[in-house]
Amino acid sequence: MEMFRFGNIEYLWGLLIIPVLTVIFAWSRISRRKALKKFGNREILNELMPFRSQSRPVLKFVILMLALAFFVVGIARPQFGSKLKTEKREGVELIIALDVSNSMMAEDIQPNRLERAKRAISRLVDRLRDDKIGLIVFAGDAYTQLPITTDYNSAKLFLNSVNTQIVPKQGTAIGAAIDLAHRSFTPDGEANKAIIVITDGENHEDDAVSSAQSAVDDGIIVHTIGMGLPSGSPIPVLRNGQTDYLKDRDGKVVVTKLNEQMLEQIAAAGQGIYVRANNAQVGLNALFDEINNMEKQEMETRTFSEYNDQFQYFFAIGLFLLLLEFVILERKNKYLKNINLFGTKRS
């Protein structure tokens, strides 16, 4: 549900002209200053040009750029939602539980397990139509990254911010992720529900199989995707700006391996399917086809159906700034320049 939007958001690219003009203005000021130095001493020149102002041209330029910014935003047609309507859609509710533990940085799946999973989720979001999606991240514990929604743009935005640093506790608590997803679906919603757990399966924290069985008892299907290869891979870490590999207490390089047996057990308990990712595909497309075959249930969604343009306010402010820039002279006012409000000596 979006309350604010731009009717012509592509025009916001016009804001890029402001830093370009700023660079040109700064260059012209520097060039002018160098040219004046060639004519003689700065103090003498100031005496010869008593009404010349150093700050006013800068102030006028800043005001002009602000006016330009308001005009560009106005042309992009900012709009606020004015009327809510309730729509009935047929779809499913889907929550993705994404492992963000350090082992997901292993590079047996290129460029690494986590980045490859994020790209696949992004492509999955592009295929959704009337379905709801939520995102949970987990390591030693599970956290809601995005509550269940039909706002696919927000889903992709939140997905982009996912990394291994967003959770305070390391580990791989798959059961906690399934339990949190279980509680995160729309209360009393009639839509069919599914959880997709994307992880390397190295679960050391809880009983994920029991969590999957509990979800099934409430009609929720649990699918799993295994990120990584059974042969395993070291975990890259940054030390002093250089790439190293995670080591155990004995100084040996830690190798993280895909635990397929665990993920197969979770999928079986959750009455879902298990897919192993590789460097050719992650497997979300296969799962999407599986989810698409689920019976679609009618869901109610509240969205804004009418938007009011607010561009006139931006144009009004832009025009006021233009008028202000016009009345401010580049030179000092000859009647006001000698006024000394604070009684200080002039050098």
VENFEN-V550675 format. One record per helix or strand of 2 or more residues. SS is the DSSP state (hx for helix, st for strand). FROM is the first residue (numbers start at 0). LEN is the number of residues. If there is no record, write none. Layout:
[[SS,FROM,LEN] [SS,FROM,LEN]]
This chain:
[[st,3,3] [hx,8,29] [hx,41,7] [hx,55,20] [st,77,14] [st,92,7] [hx,101,4] [hx,112,15] [st,131,7] [st,141,8] [hx,151,9] [hx,173,11] [st,192,7] [hx,207,10] [st,219,7] [st,232,2] [st,235,4] [st,241,4] [st,254,2] [hx,259,10] [st,270,6] [hx,283,9] [st,296,13] [hx,310,17]]
